[in-house]
Amino acid sequence: MEQTTITIARLGRDITAALTPVYGEGEAKAMMRLIFHNLKGWGLTELAIHADNPASDYLQSSVAKIINRLNNHEPLQYILGEAYFYGMNLKVSPATLIPRPETAELVDLIVKDYGENKDLRVLDIGTGSGAIAIALARNLPFSDVAAIDISADAIAVAKENASNLHASVNFRQADLFSFKPQAESLDIIVSNPPYIDESEKAAMDPNVLDYEPHSALFVPDDDPLKFYKAIADLAMNALVKGGSLYFEINPRHADEMAEMLQAKGFYDIRSHRDIAGKTRFIDCRKN
């Protein structure tokens, strides 16, 4: 019996069908497009052009391996080794968090406030893949951007991303709790530190819980602002007068965050909702 030729269009339908029970049809179709883009470099136009072409055995084998990993809840970004963020393709690895769409909203806040300013001195704390730092370096004109992370592996990924994207960022491995920038040397400090309470683990999806680095996700239930308090103390010393501090936060601790920042002497404290309507960001100024 003659074997049926698998076309590109058929392979695309098979990917969607295999992933839909786990991820839903809309997400499955988006994943299918990302898989073809990663394996073949094709967008929607190329997919249409090649729709009736036969899919090679190698392509079918590669797709089958990806589907198997996805159905074990491994994040697609780790499987493909890249994530899309703020108009950039970033390398990601299990040493780094996968950049989230809401974090792009944090970058938007800063660019909206400071996009017309030149020669800004910026520090990103807990940079991971370098997503925030690189996006700001590319969107704040003539800025001097630095970034730290405690993980040497994350810093290596961030440096590679900056090189690939021709962004000038000074990356440095450092522990927040011992890092001492020069007094009044920075205009902006930004951070998306670990902020998920340990007690929230039970409600989390396995693709996050089983694969992403817990040290970049979780904080103790009895000290949920652990990182924020340390960063606020650092910022009070390192920011120039009127300098700005920006955070991505856990919505359940928004009120505590505002109270903590006010107690430490910051003013003009503003909270912002993300696209889902959750209080996800807070910023303030040094008095």
Protein Blocks (a to p, Z undefined) as FASTA:
>chain_A
ZZddddfklmmmmmmmmmmmmnojklmmmmmmmmmmmmnopafklmmmmmmpccdfklmm
mmmmmmmmmmnopafklmnopaceehiacdddfkbccddfklmmmmmmmmmmmmmpghia
cddehklnommmmmmmmmmghiacddddfblklmmmmmmmmmmnopacddddddfklgcc
dehkbfbdcddddfbdfklmmmpcfklmmmmcfklmbccfklmmlmmmmmmmmmmmmpcg
hiacdddddfklmmmmmmmmmmnopahiacdddfkopafbdcdddZZ
